[in-house]
Amino acid sequence: MNTEPSADAGPSKGVRIVSWNCNMALQRKAPRLLALHPDVAVVQECASKAELDGMVRVAWTGRLASKGLAVFARPDLGATLAQDIWDPTREWFLPVRVPVLGLDLLACWAMNHRGLEDRPKKGRTGAALDHYRDFLSSGRAIILGDLNDNVTWDTKLWPVFANLTTQLAAMDLVSVYHARTGESLGAESRGSLFFYRDAQRRYLIDHVFVPNAWLGRVDGFQVGTAAQWLDVSDHAPVILDLSGHSHSTSPTPGRSRS
């Protein structure tokens, strides 16, 4: 599996979906994201008014205007927030429909026990997935983003992330990283978070789950490296390329406006 995107990963032949926790100030860092040529971009720690050239802001959610979860997409994709099922009290999830591509996605920046939602601290993300169960079980939905978790932090009493993967497996959703590498949960050789910006303290907490039947349509999956991304964020992006979706040439990378 190619887990190291180049500085300019180039446009994909199918559809490219990127998730990146930008560590705020997206307006300054946007050229780095746009150089990956995303058709859809899920951005965590994103300001509510941030924009990306050549893309529309489909939806944003968060408690602070300077720091939330956003989904951007090429305007011709017709991506919309699924208002009929969205629960803005759950921190933080955005269900988005992309009819042109024939897929739905649940974008995530999970606060888990650290959030302020009025629910028991344990199991908040699992409860959110239960809320979106029908959406996720359609056979056309993917879930991706910063889940802020890994089995490394599970305990015998609270195997939170292991339970989460089991919950997703019951919806026939599988982790692209683990399916393609064959690595076990918690034994990942790559990380998307570099704790305290230390390249040696890496953890895979940014995840992508797709329907099991779609694994054959995954043309590529990449995880950025510390060398490429630590100068702008403590997270590296995860990049999913899917075949079988018709789309035109990706927009030319540009700058964001805020």
C-alpha positions in Angstrom: 0.0 0.0 0.0 1.2 3.5 -0.9 1.0 5.4 2.3 3.2 8.4 1.4 1.7 11.0 -0.8 4.1 13.2 -2.7 4.2 16.9 -2.1 1.8 17.2 -5.0 -0.1 13.9 -5.2 -1.7 14.8 -8.5 -5.3 14.3 -9.6 -6.8 10.9 -9.2 -8.5 9.1 -12.1 -11.7 8.4 -10.1 -12.8 10.4 -7.1 -10.4 11.7 -4.4 -11.6 12.3 -0.9 -9.2 13.9 1.6 -9.5 14.3 5.4 -7.1 16.6 7.2 -7.0 18.1 10.6 -5.3 21.4 9.6 -4.6 22.6 13.2 -6.4 25.8 12.5 -5.4 28.7 10.1 -6.7 26.9 7.0 -6.5 30.2 5.0 -2.7 30.1 5.3 -2.4 26.3 4.7 -4.9 25.8 1.9 -2.3 25.5 -0.9 -1.0 22.4 0.8 -4.4 20.8 0.9 -5.4 21.8 -2.6 -2.1 20.4 -4.0 -3.6 17.0 -3.2 -6.4 17.7 -5.8 -9.3 16.7 -3.6 -12.8 16.3 -5.1 -14.2 16.3 -1.5 -12.2 17.6 1.5 -13.1 17.0 5.1 -11.3 19.5 7.3 -11.1 19.5 11.1 -10.1 22.5 13.2 -11.4 24.7 10.4 -12.9 28.2 10.8 -16.6 28.6 10.0 -15.9 31.1 7.3 -12.9 29.4 5.7 -13.1 28.8 2.0 -11.1 26.8 -0.6 -10.6 28.1 -4.1 -12.5 26.0 -6.7 -14.6 24.3 -4.0 -17.8 25.1 -2.1 -18.2 24.8 1.6 -21.0 22.2 1.9 -21.4 22.4 5.7 -19.7 23.4 8.9 -20.3 22.6 12.5 -18.6 23.4 15.8 -18.8 25.2 19.1 -16.1 27.9 18.3 -16.2 29.8 15.0 -12.5 29.5 14.8 -12.3 25.8 15.1 -14.8 23.3 13.8 -15.5 20.6 11.2 -16.1 21.5 7.6 -16.8 19.6 4.3 -15.8 21.2 1.0 -16.6 19.8 -2.5 -16.3 20.7 -6.1 -19.4 22.7 -7.0 -20.4 20.3 -9.9 -20.8 17.4 -7.4 -24.0 18.7 -5.9 -23.0 17.8 -2.4 -25.5 18.7 0.3 -25.8 18.3 4.1 -28.4 15.6 4.9 -30.5 18.0 7.0 -33.2 15.4 7.5 -30.9 13.2 9.7 -28.3 15.6 10.9 -28.1 16.0 14.7 -26.0 19.1 15.4 -25.8 18.3 19.1 -23.5 15.4 18.4 -19.9 16.6 18.5 -18.9 16.6 15.6 -20.4 14.8 12.6 -21.7 16.0 9.2 -23.7 13.6 7.0 -23.3 14.6 3.4 -24.9 13.3 0.2 -22.9 13.5 -3.0 -25.5 12.3 -5.6 -23.3 12.9 -8.7 -20.8 10.4 -7.3 -23.4 8.0 -6.0 -22.0 8.1 -2.5 -22.8 9.5 1.0 -20.2 10.3 3.6 -20.2 10.9 7.3 -17.5 13.4 8.1 -16.1 13.2 11.6 -14.2 15.2 14.2 -15.1 13.1 17.2 -14.8 14.8 20.6 -15.5 11.5 22.5 -15.3 12.0 26.3 -13.8 15.5 25.8 -16.9 17.1 24.3 -19.6 19.1 26.0 -22.6 17.4 24.6 -25.3 16.5 27.1 -24.8 12.7 27.0 -22.8 10.2 29.0 -19.1 10.7 28.3 -18.4 7.1 27.5 -19.7 5.9 24.2 -20.6 9.2 22.6 -19.1 8.3 19.3 -20.7 4.9 19.3 -24.1 6.6 20.1 -23.6 9.0 17.1 -22.9 6.0 14.8 -26.1 4.4 16.1 -28.0 7.6 15.3 -26.6 7.5 11.7 -27.0 3.7 11.4 -29.5 3.8 8.5 -27.4 6.3 6.6 -24.2 4.3 7.1 -25.8 0.9 6.3 -27.0 1.9 2.8 -24.1 0.2 1.0 -23.1 3.6 -0.5 -21.8 5.4 2.6 -18.3 6.0 3.8 -17.1 7.4 7.2 -13.9 9.3 7.4 -12.1 11.8 9.6 -10.5 12.4 12.9 -12.1 9.9 15.2 -9.5 10.9 17.9 -9.1 7.2 18.9 -7.1 4.0 18.5 -7.2 0.7 20.3 -3.9 1.7 21.9 -5.9 3.6 24.5 -8.5 0.9 25.0 -8.7 -0.9 28.3 -10.2 -4.2 29.3 -13.0 -2.4 31.0 -13.5 0.1 28.2 -12.4 -1.3 24.8 -13.9 1.8 23.2 -12.3 1.8 19.7 -12.4 -2.0 19.3 -16.1 -1.8 20.0 -16.4 1.0 17.5 -14.8 -1.1 14.7 -17.1 -4.0 15.6 -20.1 -1.6 15.4 -19.0 -0.4 12.0 -18.3 -4.0 10.8 -22.0 -4.8 11.7 -22.8 -2.1 9.1 -20.5 -3.9 6.7 -17.9 -1.0 6.9 -14.2 -1.8 7.1 -11.1 0.2 7.7 -9.3 0.9 4.4 -5.9 1.2 6.1 -6.2 -2.1 7.9 -7.7 -4.0 5.0 -5.0 -2.8 2.6 -2.0 -3.2 5.0 -3.1 -6.3 6.9 -1.9 -4.7 10.0 -3.7 -5.2 13.3 -5.5 -2.5 15.2 -3.0 -0.7 17.4 0.0 -2.1 15.5 -0.1 0.5 12.7 3.3 1.3 11.1 1.9 4.7 10.0 0.4 7.4 12.1 -1.8 10.4 11.2 -1.3 12.2 14.5 2.2 13.2 15.8 1.6 13.8 19.5 3.1 17.1 20.6 4.5 17.3 17.1 6.9 14.5 17.8 7.4 12.4 14.7 8.2 9.3 16.9 4.9 9.6 18.8 2.6 8.7 16.0 -0.9 7.3 16.2 -3.4 6.5 13.5 -6.5 8.3 14.7 -7.7 9.6 11.3 -9.6 6.8 9.8 -11.5 5.8 6.6 -14.2 3.1 6.5 -15.9 2.0 3.3 -18.4 -0.7 2.5 -16.7 -4.1 2.3 -17.9 -4.4 -1.3 -16.1 -1.2 -2.2 -12.6 -2.4 -1.3 -12.0 -3.5 -4.8 -12.8 0.1 -5.9 -10.1 1.6 -3.7 -7.5 2.7 -6.2 -5.3 4.2 -3.6 -5.0 5.1 0.0 -2.3 7.3 1.4 -1.3 8.7 4.8 1.0 11.7 4.9 4.3 11.7 6.7 5.8 13.8 9.5 8.4 15.1 7.1 5.7 16.4 4.8 3.2 17.9 7.2 4.7 18.7 10.6 5.6 22.2 9.5 1.9 23.1 9.2 0.0 20.6 11.5 0.3 17.9 14.0 -1.8 15.7 11.7 -1.1 14.3 8.3 -4.0 13.9 5.8 -5.5 10.6 4.8 -6.3 10.4 1.1 -8.8 8.0 -0.5 -9.0 7.3 -4.2 -12.1 5.5 -5.4 -12.7 4.2 -9.0 -16.1 3.8 -10.6 -17.2 7.4 -10.2 -17.3 9.8 -13.1 -15.8 13.2 -12.5 -14.0 16.0 -14.4 -10.6 17.3 -13.9 -9.9 18.6 -10.4 -9.6 22.3 -9.8 -6.3 24.1 -9.9 -4.8 24.4 -6.5 -5.3 27.9 -5.0 -5.6 29.8 -1.8 -8.4 29.9 0.7 -10.1 33.0 1.8 -11.5 33.7 5.3 
